[in-house]
Amino acid sequence: MVIRLFCAAGMSTSLLVKKMEEAAKEKGKDADIAAYPFTDMERMIEGVDVALLGPQVGYQLARAKEICDPKGVPVDVIPMQDYGMCNGMNVLKFAYKLAKNK
């Protein structure tokens, strides 16, 4: 499962990526997780299973859908509470649920 997180600069989500990787390992899931600035979404969306937006760029969801929908990549905003608490397990579950519903 290839999961990409997009935020304002790609920095604030790095801790969340680490927590998600730990959660994936704990669950025995094979996940390739990385974070990038939202401005890189168009060139980083190839081969991605799920795209997640940090709450600080949630207002870009419509634009993200324009980029992701033609490629069949589900995209949504990470719930604020899970993002703020850096709850890697919940965000990982959120990503898998999105992928399953596509």
Secondary structure by P-SEA (a helix, b strand, c coil): cbbbbbccccccaaaaaaaaaaaaaaaccccccccccccccccccccccbbbbccccccaaaaaaaacccccbbbbbccaaaaaacaaaaaaaaaaaaaaac
